[in-house]
Amino acid sequence: MSIPDAAPIAAIAREAGLVILGHYGAGSPVEIKPDDSPLTQADRSSHRLIVDRLQAAFPGLPVLSEESAAGEIVDRRSWDRFWLVDPLDGTREFLRQTGEFTVNIALIEGGKPVLGVVHVPAQDVTYFAREGEGAFRRDGDGEPRRIRVGAASAQRLVVVASRDHAGPEVAAILAAIAASGVEADSTSMGSSLKFCLIAEGKADLYPRTVPTMEWDTAAAQCIVEAAGGRVTTLDGVPLRYNKESLRNPSIMTAGDASLDWRQYLG
């Protein structure tokens, strides 16, 4: 079965971004979900729009969203092909009004992402990839431009970390890089933007030892891989999807395939 073109999926993500911006800074009520993460009307509105658009365009192809009801995804383990969606990745950043939040849409086939779109509403920037066709960035209505991971420097590595969930292990990795005689620069930000920095060649490593969920990583993994990078477990195995648990293990995202990042793990 052919992989859909990325353009209409990017258009859906951009439309969802406009819906999210309609709630931005509005001070709407915030609920706390059982996992202690926040839920806003922007999350719900984006979810409804994306699910409606995908189901209309691709009838019969199931959608698994972070905001899906349990009954809607009860059979998801039997799905070989489905949409995996985070309608608002970085809700805490949305609430802080940092601009570091995204809309993530991926197509999963056989446990791997084969199409990915990450839209940044506050910047009107869209990253997208389709298996076998490379990765791209589009600013507003401009022409898409191809992006590639960068070559790692022997003198300096740029490590990107989660603003809220870096954890002590990330500090240990930075210390290990420095101890090896390589300068370690770090930057922190929210949402899937961290993966996109790797895909654009603006960072070398993104370690994530605090667990993520599958919808947090799928779209961005497709973009990173299409740009020449890797998203793997700490054993070096590519991250897979529709696992028994939707929670991911610790992961490492790396640009340059020749970079031996495992030497920095404790």
C-alpha positions as CSV (number, residue, x, y, z in Angstrom):
1,M,0.0,0.0,0.0
2,S,1.4,3.4,-1.0
3,I,2.4,6.1,1.5
4,P,0.2,9.2,1.2
5,D,1.8,12.5,0.1
6,A,2.9,14.6,3.1
7,A,1.5,17.8,1.8
8,P,-2.2,17.2,2.8
9,I,-1.1,15.9,6.2
10,A,1.0,19.0,6.7
11,A,-2.0,21.1,5.8
12,I,-4.0,19.3,8.5
13,A,-1.3,19.9,11.1
14,R,-1.1,23.6,10.1
15,E,-4.9,24.0,10.4
16,A,-4.8,22.4,13.8
17,G,-2.0,24.9,14.7
18,L,-4.3,27.8,13.9
19,V,-7.0,26.2,16.2
20,I,-4.4,26.0,19.0
21,L,-3.3,29.6,18.5
22,G,-7.0,30.6,18.9
23,H,-6.6,29.5,22.5
24,Y,-3.1,30.8,23.0
25,G,-2.9,33.1,26.0
26,A,-6.6,33.0,26.6
27,G,-6.3,31.6,30.1
28,S,-8.7,28.7,29.5
29,P,-9.2,26.2,32.3
30,V,-6.6,23.5,32.7
31,E,-7.3,19.9,33.8
32,I,-4.8,17.5,35.2
33,K,-4.8,14.0,33.7
34,P,-4.1,10.8,35.7
35,D,-0.4,10.9,34.5
36,D,-0.1,14.4,36.0
37,S,0.1,16.1,32.6
38,P,-2.1,19.1,31.8
39,L,-5.0,19.1,29.4
40,T,-6.5,22.2,27.8
41,Q,-9.3,23.1,25.4
42,A,-6.6,23.6,22.8
43,D,-5.6,19.9,23.2
44,R,-9.2,18.8,22.7
45,S,-9.9,21.2,19.8
46,S,-6.8,20.1,17.9
47,H,-7.5,16.5,18.5
48,R,-11.1,16.7,17.2
49,L,-10.0,18.6,14.0
50,I,-7.1,16.2,13.2
51,V,-9.2,13.1,13.8
52,D,-12.1,14.5,11.7
53,R,-9.8,15.5,8.8
54,L,-7.9,12.2,8.8
55,Q,-11.0,10.0,8.9
56,A,-12.6,12.0,6.1
57,A,-9.5,11.8,3.9
58,F,-8.6,8.2,4.8
59,P,-11.7,6.3,5.8
60,G,-11.1,3.0,7.5
61,L,-7.6,4.0,8.6
62,P,-7.6,4.1,12.4
63,V,-6.3,7.0,14.4
64,L,-4.5,6.7,17.8
65,S,-4.2,10.1,19.5
66,E,-3.0,11.1,22.9
67,E,-6.5,12.3,23.6
68,S,-8.3,9.2,22.2
69,A,-10.8,7.6,24.5
70,A,-9.9,4.1,25.6
71,G,-12.8,2.6,23.7
72,E,-11.6,4.1,20.5
73,I,-8.3,2.3,20.6
74,V,-9.2,-0.9,22.4
75,D,-8.2,-3.0,19.3
76,R,-5.0,-1.0,18.5
77,R,-2.6,-3.9,18.9
78,S,-4.2,-5.5,15.9
79,W,-3.5,-2.4,13.7
80,D,-0.7,-2.8,11.3
81,R,-1.3,0.6,9.7
82,F,-2.6,3.7,11.5
83,W,-2.2,7.4,12.3
84,L,-0.4,8.3,15.5
85,V,-1.1,11.8,16.7
86,D,-0.1,14.2,19.4
87,P,-2.5,17.1,18.9
88,L,-0.6,19.4,21.2
89,D,2.9,18.3,22.1
90,G,4.3,20.5,24.8
91,T,1.2,21.6,26.7
92,R,3.2,23.0,29.5
93,E,5.1,25.2,27.0
94,F,1.8,26.3,25.5
95,L,0.6,27.3,29.0
96,R,3.9,29.2,29.7
97,Q,3.6,30.8,26.2
98,T,7.1,30.0,25.2
99,G,6.1,29.0,21.7
100,E,7.8,25.7,22.0
101,F,4.9,23.4,21.3
102,T,4.0,21.4,18.2
103,V,1.4,19.3,16.4
104,N,2.7,15.8,15.6
105,I,1.1,13.5,13.0
106,A,2.7,10.2,11.9
107,L,1.7,7.2,9.8
108,I,2.8,3.9,11.3
109,E,3.2,0.8,9.1
110,G,4.5,-2.4,10.5
111,G,5.7,-0.8,13.7
112,K,7.7,2.0,12.1
113,P,6.9,5.6,11.2
114,V,6.8,6.0,7.4
115,L,5.4,9.6,7.2
116,G,5.9,12.3,9.8
117,V,4.8,15.9,10.2
118,V,5.8,18.2,13.0
119,H,4.2,21.7,12.9
120,V,5.3,24.6,15.1
121,P,2.2,26.9,15.3
122,A,3.9,29.8,17.1
123,Q,6.5,30.0,14.3
124,D,4.4,28.7,11.4
125,V,7.1,26.3,10.6
126,T,6.5,22.7,9.4
127,Y,8.9,19.8,9.3
128,F,7.9,16.8,7.2
129,A,9.2,13.5,5.8
130,R,8.0,10.6,3.8
131,E,10.0,7.3,3.7
132,G,12.5,7.3,0.9
133,E,12.0,11.0,0.0
134,G,14.1,12.9,2.5
135,A,13.2,15.4,5.2
136,F,12.1,19.0,4.6
137,R,11.3,22.3,6.4
138,R,8.7,24.8,5.3
139,D,8.5,28.3,6.7
140,G,5.0,29.7,6.3
141,D,3.9,29.6,2.7
142,G,7.5,29.4,1.4
143,E,9.0,26.6,-0.6
144,P,10.1,23.5,1.3
145,R,13.8,23.1,1.7
146,R,15.6,19.8,2.3
147,I,17.2,19.4,5.7
148,R,20.0,17.0,6.7
149,V,21.7,16.1,10.0
150,G,25.2,17.5,10.6
151,A,28.6,15.9,10.8
152,A,29.7,15.6,14.4
153,S,32.8,17.6,15.4
154,A,35.7,16.0,17.2
155,Q,36.1,19.1,19.3
156,R,32.5,20.1,20.2
157,L,29.1,18.4,20.6
158,V,25.8,20.1,20.9
159,V,23.4,18.2,23.2
160,V,19.7,19.2,23.3
161,A,17.6,18.2,26.4
162,S,14.1,18.5,27.6
163,R,13.3,21.7,29.4
164,D,11.2,19.8,32.0
165,H,12.4,16.2,31.9
166,A,16.2,16.2,31.4
167,G,16.9,14.1,34.5
168,P,20.3,13.5,36.2
169,E,21.3,11.0,33.5
170,V,21.6,13.8,31.0
171,A,23.9,15.8,33.2
172,A,26.0,12.7,33.5
173,I,26.2,12.3,29.7
174,L,27.3,16.0,29.4
175,A,30.0,15.4,32.1
176,A,31.2,12.2,30.3
177,I,31.5,14.1,27.0
178,A,33.5,16.9,28.7
179,A,35.7,14.3,30.5
180,S,36.6,12.8,27.1
181,G,38.1,16.1,26.1
182,V,35.2,17.2,23.8
183,E,33.5,20.5,24.5
184,A,29.8,19.9,25.4
185,D,27.3,22.6,24.7
186,S,23.7,22.1,25.8
187,T,20.4,23.7,25.1
188,S,17.0,23.0,26.5
189,M,13.6,23.3,24.9
190,G,10.1,21.7,24.9
191,S,8.2,19.3,22.6
192,S,9.4,17.7,19.4
193,L,11.5,20.7,18.5
194,K,14.5,18.9,20.0
195,F,14.3,16.2,17.4
196,C,14.0,18.8,14.7
197,L,17.2,20.5,15.8
198,I,19.0,17.1,15.2
199,A,17.3,16.7,11.8
200,E,18.4,20.3,10.8
201,G,22.0,19.7,11.8
202,K,21.8,22.2,14.7
203,A,22.5,19.7,17.4
204,D,24.3,16.3,17.6
205,L,22.6,14.4,20.4
206,Y,19.2,14.3,22.2
207,P,19.3,11.9,25.2
208,R,15.9,11.2,26.8
209,T,16.0,8.9,29.8
210,V,12.7,10.0,31.3
211,P,10.0,8.0,29.5
212,T,8.1,9.4,26.6
213,M,4.9,8.1,24.9
214,E,4.8,6.8,21.3
215,W,2.8,9.9,20.1
216,D,5.6,12.1,21.4
217,T,8.3,10.6,19.1
218,A,6.8,9.0,16.0
219,A,6.5,11.9,13.6
220,A,9.8,13.4,14.7
221,Q,11.5,10.0,14.4
222,C,10.4,9.8,10.7
223,I,11.9,13.2,10.1
224,V,15.2,12.5,11.9
225,E,15.6,9.2,10.0
226,A,14.8,10.7,6.7
227,A,17.3,13.5,7.4
228,G,20.0,10.8,8.0
229,G,19.9,10.5,11.8
230,R,18.8,7.8,14.2
231,V,16.3,7.4,17.1
232,T,17.1,4.3,19.1
233,T,16.9,2.7,22.5
234,L,20.1,2.9,24.5
235,D,20.9,-0.5,23.1
236,G,21.1,1.0,19.6
237,V,17.8,-0.6,18.4
238,P,15.5,1.6,16.3
239,L,12.4,2.7,18.3
240,R,9.3,0.7,17.4
241,Y,5.6,1.5,17.6
242,N,2.3,-0.1,18.7
243,K,4.2,-1.9,21.4
244,E,2.3,-3.7,24.2
245,S,2.9,-0.5,26.3
246,L,2.6,2.8,24.6
247,R,5.4,4.1,26.9
248,N,8.8,4.3,25.2
249,P,12.0,3.2,26.9
250,S,15.0,5.5,27.3
251,I,16.1,6.8,23.9
252,M,19.0,8.5,22.1
253,T,18.5,10.7,19.0
254,A,21.8,11.2,17.1
255,G,22.6,12.9,13.9
256,D,26.0,11.7,12.6
257,A,25.8,7.9,12.3
258,S,29.6,7.6,12.9
259,L,29.3,9.2,16.4
260,D,29.9,6.6,19.1
261,W,27.5,8.1,21.7
262,R,27.4,4.9,23.8
263,Q,30.8,5.7,25.2
264,Y,29.2,8.5,27.1
265,L,26.6,6.3,28.9
266,G,27.4,5.3,32.5
